[in-house]
Amino acid sequence: MRDTAAGRIRALGHVDRLRIIEVLSRGPANVGEIATLLRLSPTVTSRHLRELHAAQIVDRAQDGNHVVYSLADRDAARLVAAAYSGAATQVRRLIALAGEAPGASRTSTG
């Protein structure tokens, strides 16, 4: 079970794969649609989708000439949302620390 969890987390460890999860959290899409939205080549998009599929993060289904991808479950979207939330908290802390740094310029009101 730990290996599966680690594999899923590893598969999410690329900015473009995170962006793909964002797109698929809005609904199923094919490679061309995802590539266009993210301004990636279809080849790069397909490679990322293969990795996400291997990690059981996305499902794929044939729809005529297209393969349509969807999230396998909502856990991946929740994990990405938690990562974004944690990153935003960290950025706010860094900004606050930068404002407290010795020699940092401060504006006074009054």
Secondary structure per residue as TSV (DSSP state, phi and psi in degrees):
chain	resnum	aa	ss	phi	psi
A	1	M	-	360.0	-40.6
A	2	R	H	-63.5	-38.5
A	3	D	H	-63.0	-40.9
A	4	T	H	-64.2	-44.3
A	5	A	H	-62.6	-43.8
A	6	A	H	-63.9	-38.5
A	7	G	H	-64.3	-39.7
A	8	R	H	-65.6	-43.6
A	9	I	H	-65.4	-42.3
A	10	R	H	-60.1	-42.0
A	11	A	H	-63.5	-28.6
A	12	L	T	-84.7	-1.0
A	13	G	-	-83.2	36.0
A	14	H	S	-141.0	136.5
A	15	V	H	-58.1	-39.2
A	16	D	H	-69.8	-33.1
A	17	R	H	-70.6	-34.0
A	18	L	H	-63.1	-41.9
A	19	R	H	-64.4	-37.3
A	20	I	H	-63.4	-41.5
A	21	I	H	-61.3	-40.2
A	22	E	H	-58.3	-46.9
A	23	V	H	-61.7	-48.5
A	24	L	H	-71.0	-19.3
A	25	S	T	-69.1	-17.0
A	26	R	T	-89.1	-14.0
A	27	G	-	145.5	166.6
A	28	P	-	-61.5	151.6
A	29	A	E	-156.3	155.6
A	30	N	E	-93.5	172.5
A	31	V	H	-56.4	-46.6
A	32	G	H	-60.7	-42.9
A	33	E	H	-63.7	-44.9
A	34	I	H	-64.0	-46.5
A	35	A	H	-59.1	-43.3
A	36	T	H	-64.2	-47.4
A	37	L	H	-60.5	-38.5
A	38	L	H	-95.9	-1.5
A	39	R	T	55.7	47.1
A	40	L	-	-115.9	160.2
A	41	S	-	-73.9	151.3
A	42	P	H	-58.4	-33.6
A	43	T	H	-64.5	-47.6
A	44	V	H	-64.5	-43.1
A	45	T	H	-60.4	-45.1
A	46	S	H	-61.0	-41.7
A	47	R	H	-61.1	-44.6
A	48	H	H	-64.2	-41.6
A	49	L	H	-64.7	-36.9
A	50	R	H	-60.9	-43.0
A	51	E	H	-65.9	-41.9
A	52	L	H	-65.5	-36.0
A	53	H	H	-68.3	-42.5
A	54	A	H	-60.9	-31.7
A	55	A	T	-86.5	5.0
A	56	Q	T	61.4	33.3
A	57	I	S	-92.9	-33.8
A	58	V	E	-122.4	151.7
A	59	D	E	-104.0	157.8
A	60	R	E	-135.5	146.4
A	61	A	E	-142.3	142.0
A	62	Q	E	-77.2	132.6
A	63	D	E	-133.6	89.1
A	64	G	T	66.1	-122.6
A	65	N	T	-87.2	-2.1
A	66	H	E	-112.2	151.0
A	67	V	E	-100.9	124.8
A	68	V	E	-103.4	130.8
A	69	Y	E	-105.6	147.0
A	70	S	E	-147.1	162.5
A	71	L	E	-68.6	135.5
A	72	A	S	-68.5	-32.2
A	73	D	-	-160.9	170.8
A	74	R	T	-81.3	-8.9
A	75	D	H	-59.6	-41.0
A	76	A	H	-62.3	-43.6
A	77	A	H	-63.7	-38.9
A	78	R	H	-67.3	-38.9
A	79	L	H	-64.0	-43.6
A	80	V	H	-63.8	-43.1
A	81	A	H	-61.4	-41.1
A	82	A	H	-64.8	-39.5
A	83	A	H	-63.8	-43.3
A	84	Y	H	-63.2	-41.8
A	85	S	H	-62.4	-45.4
A	86	G	H	-63.3	-39.5
A	87	A	H	-65.2	-41.2
A	88	A	H	-63.7	-40.6
A	89	T	H	-62.1	-43.1
A	90	Q	H	-63.5	-41.3
A	91	V	H	-62.8	-43.2
A	92	R	H	-61.3	-40.0
A	93	R	H	-64.0	-42.9
A	94	L	H	-63.9	-40.3
A	95	I	H	-63.4	-43.1
A	96	A	H	-63.1	-42.3
A	97	L	H	-65.2	-37.8
A	98	A	H	-63.0	-36.0
A	99	G	H	-70.7	-22.2
A	100	E	H	-96.1	-3.1
A	101	A	S	-64.3	144.2
A	102	P	T	-57.2	134.8
A	103	G	T	83.2	-1.4
A	104	A	-	-69.2	138.7
A	105	S	-	-74.9	135.6
A	106	R	-	-126.1	142.3
A	107	T	-	-100.0	143.3
A	108	S	-	-111.4	145.5
A	109	T	-	-112.9	117.4
A	110	G	-	124.5	360.0
